[in-house]
Structure formats: structure tokens, C-alpha cells
Amino acid sequence: MRSRNNWLVAIIVLVAFSLWVDLSNRISIINPLNEKVLVDRKTEIRRGLDTLGGLQTLLEADVPNCAAVDAGALDITRQILENRANALGVSEIVMQIAGQCRIVAEFPGVSNPEEVVAALQQTALLEFVDMGTSPLLEGAEVVTDYDPAAAGPGGTVATATPGAAAATSTPTPAASPTPLAGATAESGATTAPQVFHTVMTGAALDTVGVQAGTVGGSYEISFTLKSEAAKVFSEFTSTHVNQYLAIVLDKKVISAPVIKSAITDGQGVIQGGFTNESANALAVQLRYGSLPVPVKVVESRTVGPTLGEESIRKGINAGLIGLAVVVLFMALYYRLPGLVADLALIIYALITLMLYKLIPVTVTMPGLAGFILSIGMAVDANILIFERLKEELRAGRSLQQAIDLGWRRAWPSIRDSNTSSLITCVILFIFGSTFGASMVKGFSITLSLGILISLFTAIIVTRTFLHLVLDRVKSAEHPGWFGL
């Protein structure tokens, strides 16, 4: 009895938590002792491309011989593209390799497809370039001595290549409390291009982040270096104090800070008049590096939100109709136990929605189909238990004995049927990871999740409620309550 009461308390707490999550778009948990925020996250339903609308893009390797593209390099390119898009705030991305040199990308809910595609295609070669006492203007194109084949460990470059005639400009340094202080340069006459020495590249970066600048409303990009690069950077900055170390992205100067003091801890800040958006965009490029395989956009298609809204509306209506039919069937056929099962089915729906929001699960049309199917499967275990219950009652068992025996004797069938369904879901998930079968993956996820939750509701919730409601009822006096 005590165990059943404990389960009842646990079920009530779980239902209350599920209702809280289901009815909220954001949940926050604050420590009352120090008012520190322990949990703060959005709990909105995530929707896929077919229910929300967005962008579908076909990318192709930008190389002369498509068949020569290495499969491993293409997969790394896909991972980098996915990481860049996720960091840009595009959620629930689906990227799959199609054939030997193509990648199909889906971006649900994208409002600026041009910016997303442009960010994905950038090579983002970052170089820390020695400019001595004469930095160039921001945006100026430069020629560097960087040779990928001669690069040292961690993106370091050991030696400089002497350049041609030096470029002349008049710098105007600006003081800054950071080790790398911002500087500007007035326009000057350039007589000939100069080859500048690259001290190290973006491969030397260990972590990259965005933080508020020293001036209100400004933003900076903070970074830390890998161990090998940190030593090189420490030696260079120690011998080049009051000289300029330009930050060059794709051969264009984005900032030309002056080294105010030696940087020996492998940490620095890139300043360049960044806004929040531009700082985050640059941080994404630096964090995920250049693409092993350059890509180009072959085809781009926009899926309108109107079609997505219609799809989600019909899917929800189908789910509600299915739930209502199952509830009505259980109540009419199994009477009082059926009503108990209906209550457990409602709890099943609440828990499922809560997990969809917390995991989170991307809601697509195939995913909705998996959820609707799982509603019917959620009562399978209850039907097996109730049929065994009726057999035990006909054999003259007491109601309490019939409940326990009915569950115990139905359990092998429940276990085996649900295990076989879960095995099928795993197979569908594996095959759904291949190109052209992503819809199968969403179906398998929602169906398997529904099966696991239905097992919990049948084994724990329904059984607890049956004892709570029926232990004091005499079935012999009310046979109609049990469909006998």
C-alpha cells in the first residue's frame, strides 16, 4: 500500500510539472537562497521545414572533377556547415550528403536565406599579420606569405618571406585598456604591393567568443590560443611592442590593433567597431574554420509558411480525433477500467508534449504521424491487461487479485510486442539518416518515444489508478461496470 501511495505522489508531481512545461513557452527555476537562476530555457515547440516553412538549398562541391571529392572531406564540410548554421541561430537544420559531391540543407523558419547561404560559403581564412609600424586601412586587401604546406603546428608560421617595396601609410594609434588596442590609419600613397608576414592563422585559435566592448554598445571577439600558438604569440608580442598586428580575414584587414604589451597567457581580444550581429557572424566563421571542400549553391527553394500552417493544423486535428476515438472506445467497451485507462491516456499525452518541448523534438508531418500512431499503441497494453482482468474475474478471483494477476500474465505479451516495435524504430532511425529518408527518421523518433511513455503509463499509471479506484469495489455486485 505504501508503495502505491508513493507512486501516486510521484504521478501527481509528474503531471503538475508536465502541465507547467506544456502551458509555458519559457521555464525558469531560481534558487530562493541566493536568487541565482538555475534553469532558464525556452520550451516552445520546434517545427520542421514542412510545418514551419523555410529554405531548402542544394550545395555542390565547387571543384572541376566532382567525382574526385573525398567522401570524408565532404562529410567534414557538412559538419562545419551545420555548426555554422546552428551558431547563426538557425535551429533544427537537416543536412545530408547526396551522391558524391552534393549536400542537401533544410533551414526551417529562416527569414534571411541569402545571409545564411552566404555565411555557409565563406572560407574564413584568418591570419594574424605583422604590419610593423605602418598598418593598412580596415578593408584593404593584402598579400601575405602564408603557405598551408609550410604552416607549423597549431596554425603557426615560422618564417617570413621578404616582400617588395614597402607600403607607406601614416598610422593614428588609439589607446585601449586591452593588450591589443585599436588603431586607424590615414590614407597614404602605396607605391607597390608588399608581402606581409603571417605570424599564425585561425587554426591556432582554441576558443572564440563574443563579449561586450569597453565602449557602450560595442562588441569584441575574445579568443584563446592553443598551447603551441600561445608560445609563438608570446615570443612575437614580446619583441614587437608598440607595433601593429593586423587581423586579416580572407586577405582583407578587419582590424589593425597595436600591441601595447606582451601577451603571454594566450588570450586576446579582436576589436573593430563590431555590432552584435557582425561580431557573432565573424565569431562563427573563426570558430568553425574554412571548408575542406568549397561549395556553391546549385538550387535554392523557399517553402512558404502558409503550407506549413495548413499541415500542422490538419495534423493536430487528426491527433485530436484519434485521441477522442480511442478514449470513447475504451470507455464504452471496458467501462470503469476503460475510464481509468482514459485518464492514463490523457497523462500520456501531457508527458509526451512535455518531453517534445524539453528534449526538444522537431515536429514534422511524419513525426506527427508517428505520434498519432503511438496514441493507438498507448492503449495496447491496457487492452491486454483488461482482457486478462476479465478472465480472472470470471474465474472467481477477487478484484485486487484479478488486477495483479491480469497485469502479471499480460506482461510477457506487452514486453515482447513493444520490444519488437522499438527494434523496428531503431532500424527506421538508422536508415532515416541517409539522404532522401529524413522523414522516416522523424517518424521513428516520435513513435519510439510514444512507445516508451505508453509503457510507463500502462505499467505504473494505469495499475496505480486501478488499485486506487477499484480496490473497494465488489465486481460481483457491479458486473456491468467491468463489461462482464
N, C-alpha and C positions, 0 to 999 in steps of 0.2 A: 504493500500500500504506500509506504513512504517513497519507494522508487517511482511509482506512478505520479505521486504528488510533485516530486522533483521534476519529472518530465513535463508535467502540466505547467509548472512555473517557467521552465525553460522555453516551452512553446509560446507562452504569453509574452515573454520578453522578446523572443524572436519575431513574433507578429508585430509587436509595438515598434521594434527597430525597422522592420520591413516597411511599415506604414510611413514612418518618418522619412526614410530614403525615397520611397515611391512618390510621396507628395512634395518633395523638395527638389530644387534644381541645384542646390549647394548645401553641403553639410559642414558644420564647424563644431569642433569639440575643444573647449577651453578648460585649462586647469584652474579650478577655483582658488587654489592657494597662491599662485603667482600670476594668474591671468595670462599664462602663456598658451598660445594656440597649439594644440596637439595635432588636430586634424582640420584641414581646410581644403576641400576639393569640390569641383563641380560634379553633379550627378545627373546631368542631362543625358537623355537617350541619344546615343550615337547612331547616325543613319548612314547607310551606304550610298553609292552613286545612283542606284536605281530608285531609291526612295527620297533622296535629297536633291538630286541634280548635281552638276559639277562639270569636270573636264576629263575627257579621255584622250590620251596622247600616245601616238606610236613613235618611238625613238629608234633610230638606226645608227649603227656604228659608222662614223664618218671616215672611212678608210677606203682605199682603192679596191682592195680584194676582200669582200665581205666574208667569204668562206675561210679566210686565213685568221679570223679573230679567235683568240684563245678563249675557250669556254670559261676558264677560271677567272680571267681578267674581266670578261663580260659580267660574270656574277658579282665580282667586287665592285664594278661600276654600278650595277643595280643597287647594291647595298649602300654605296655612297650617295646615290641619287635619292634613295628612300630616306636616309638620315638627314640629308639637306632639306628635303621637303618637310619632314617631321619637325625639324628645328625652326622652319619658317612658319610653323603654326598650322600647317595643313595636316589634318588628322585622318585616320582610317584610310591610309593610302594602300592601294594594291598595285604592286609592281611584279611583273612576271616576264621571264625570258621567253621570247617567241622565235623559234628557229635558231639559226647560228649567230645572228648579229642584230636582233631586234629586241626591244623591251617595250611592253605594253604597260602604261601607267594610268591609274584612275585616281582622281583627286576629288572626293566628294565635297560639295559646299564651297568650291573655290569661286571667289568673286573677282580675282585678278589673274586670270590664266596666263596672260603674257608675262607678267613678272615672275610667276612660278617657273615657267618654261625657261625663261632667260637665266634665272638663277641656277637651274639644273645644268645648263650647258656651259657655264663658266669654268675655265680651267683652274683659276685661283692659284697661280704660282706666286707665292710670297717670297720676297727676298729682302734681307737686311743689307743695305748697300752703303759702303763707305764713300762719303762725298767730301771728306776733308773739311776745309773751311769755306767751301763755295757750294751750297746746296742749290738745287733747281726748284722751280716753282711746282706747287702741287698740280698734278695733272700732266706734267711734262713727261714725254716719252724718253726712255733712257736705253742705253746699250750696256749690258753687263757681261762679265766674264764667266758667268755660271755655266758649267758643263756638267750635266747629270752624270756622265760616266766618271768624272773626276771628283765627285762630291764625296766628302768624308763621312764618317759615321754620324748619325743623328742630324743630317742635313747641313753639316759644316762644310766650309770651303777653305782649304788651307792656304792657297797662294793666289796672288793677284796677277792678272795679265796686263802689262803696260798698255796704256791707251795712246791715242793720237794726241793732237793738240788739246790742251785743257779748255773746258768751257768756263767762261767767266761770268760771274754774277755778283751782285752786292747783297749779302745776307743781312737780315734785320732780326737778330735773335730776340726772343721774348723769354723772360724768366718764368720759371714754373717750379712749384714745390716738388714735382715728381722728378725721378732721376733722368727721364727723357723729357726735356722741356720743349714746347712747341717753338717753331721758328718759321719765319716767312722770308722771302727773297724778292727784291725788286727786279723788274725785268732788265736784262742785260743782253748784250750782243754776243751770240755764240758763233765763234769762227769755224769750228769743226766739231764733229761728234767725238765724244770721249767714251772710252770703255771703262766703266766703273767696276770696282771690285765688290763682289758679293761675299759678305762675311759668313752668312748662313742663310738657309731657306726655311720655308714654313714647315718642313719636315722636322725641324728642331723643336717645334712647339709641342709641349706636353698637354697643357690645358689652355683654353681660351674662354673668356667670359666678358660680359658687359656690365659696367658699373657707372654710377653717376659721376660726372666730372666735378672739378673744383669750382666751376662757374655754374650758376643756377641754370637748369635746363639743358646742360651739355652732357655728353656721354663719352666714355672712354672704353677702350678694349684692353683688358688686363690679360696677361699671359704669363705662363711659367714655362721654363725650358727643360728639356731632357738633360741628363747628367753630363754627357759628352759636350753638348752645345753650351751648357752653363759654364763650363771651364773655358771654352773658346771665347764666349761672350765676356766673361770676367777679364781675361787677358786683353781683349781688344779694347774694352771700355776703360781699362786702367791706363792704357797708353794713348788714348785718344780723347781725353777730357777736353771739353770746350770745342770739340769738332762735331760734325754732323753725321748722323747715321740715318739715312733715309729708309722709310718703309715703302717698298715698291711692290705693287700688285699688278701682275701681267704686264710688266715693263712700264708701268705708269706710277709716278710718285703720288702717294696718297698722304704722306706726312714726312716732314724733314726735321725731326727733333734734334736738339743739341744735347750732347752728353754732358751733364752738369757734374757728375761724379761717377766713380767706378761702380758698376753693378755686379756684385759678386755673389748674390743669392739666387741668380737665375730667374728673377721676376722683373717684369717691366710693364709699362703702360703705353699704348699707342693712342696719340691724340691727333685729332684732325678736324675739329669742328663737326663731329658726328651728331646726327639726330638719333633718337631711339631706334627708328626703323633702319637707318643706314648702318648704325653700329651693329645691330643684330644681323643684318644681311652680311656684313663683312665677317663677323664672327663665325657665321655658318660656313662661309667659304673657306676660312682658315682652319676651322675645326675639322672639316671633313676632306680637306685637301683636293688635289687635282684628280681628274678621272683617268684611270688606266687606259680606257678606250674612249676617244672623243665621240660624241653623239650629235646627231642632228634630228630635227623634228620632221618626220615624213608626213604625218597626218594628225590633225587635232579636231576633236569633235566635242561640242558642248551639249550636255544633257540638261534640258530645262527643268526648273523646279515644279512646274505645273504637272508634268508627267509623274514626278516623284510623289507629289502630294496625293494625286489620284491613286497611285499604287499603294501608298501607306494607308489611305482611308479604306480601300477595299480589303486590304489585309487585316486591319483591325476589326472591320465588320465581320469578316469570315471567322476570326478568332472568337469574337463575342457570340456569334451564332453557334459555333461549335461548342463553346463552354455551356451555353444555355441548354442545348440539346442533351448534352451529357448529364447535366445537373437534373434535368427533367426525367430522363430515363432512370437514373439511379433512384430518385425519389419515388417514382411510380412502381418500379419493379421490386426494389428491395425494402421499401417503406422506411421504417425507423433507422435501420443500419444505413440505408441509402442516403438519408438526410445527414447522418454523421459523416458519410463519405463526401457529400457535397460540401460540408463545412471544411473538411480537409482539402478538398479541391480548390476552394477559394484561398485557403492558406498557401497551397501550392502556387497559385497564380501570383500572390503577393511576394513570396520568396523568389520566384523566378524573375519578376520585374526588378526586385531589389538587386539581384546578382547581375542582371543585364546592365544596370546602371553603375555598379561598383567595379565590375571586372576590368573594363566595360566590354560589352558585346556589341558589335556593329550590326544594326538591324537592316537587313536586306530582304528582298522578296523571298528568296529561297530560305533565309533564316526564319522569316515569319511562317513559311510552310512547315519548317521543322518544329516550330513552337506549337502550331495548330495540331500537327500530328501527335506531339507529346501530350496534348490535353487528353486525347483519347487513350493513349497508353498510360496516362497517370491513374486511370481507374481500373486498369487490367488487374493489378494486384488486389485491389479491393473486391473485384468480382470473384476472383479465386478464393479469397478469404470468406466472403459471404456465402458462396455456394457450399464450402466446407462447413461453415457455421450452421446452415440449414440442415445439412446431413447429420451433424452431431445432435441438433435439437430433435430431429425425427427419431434418433436412436435413444432418446430419453435422457440426454445429458442436461445438467443444469446450464443456465445461460453463461455463467462465469467459466465453467469448464468448456463449454462449446466455443467460446471466444478464443481461449488459449489453445485448444486442440485444433480449431479451424485455422488459426494462424500458423501453428507449428507444422501441420500437414500440408498446408499450401505453400510454405516457404521454399521447398526444393523447386517447384514449378516456377515460382516468382524469380528465384535466383537464376535459374538456367535461362529463362526467356529473356530477362533483362541483360544478362551477360552476353548472350548471342547478339542482342541488339547493339550493345556497346562495342563489341568486336567489329560489327558492320560499320559503326560510326567512325572507328579508328581507320578502317580501310578507306572509307569515303574521304576522311580528312587527309590521308596521305596522297591519294590521287587528286584531291582538290587543290593541292599545292602546285600542280603542274599547269602550264598555260592552257587557257580555254576551259578550265574546270573550277574556277574560283567560286562559282555559285554552289557547287557541291560542298565546298569547304564550310561555307556559312550554314548550310543545311545540317551538316554533321555536328557542328558545334552546338547549335541550339537544340538539336534532338538529343544529343548525349547529355547536355546539361539538364534537359527536361526529364530524362530517364533517371538520373541520379537524384534529383529533387523528388520525383514521384516515389522512389524507393524510400526516401526519408519520410514522406508524408504517409505512405501506406504502413510502414513498419512501426513508426513511432507515433505519428499524429493520430491516425485512424484508430490504432489499437488503444491508445490512451483515452481517446474520446469514447470509444465503445465501452470500456470499463466504467468511465465516469458516468455515462448516461444509462447503461443497461444493467449494471450490477444489481440494482434494486428492483428491476422489473422481472416479473414472472412470465416467461414466454407462454406457459400453458394457459394462462388466463387471457392473454392477448396474442393469439397466433396470427391474427391479421396484421399486427404491427411488423411481423417479420416475413410476410409473404408466404406463410405456410398454408 
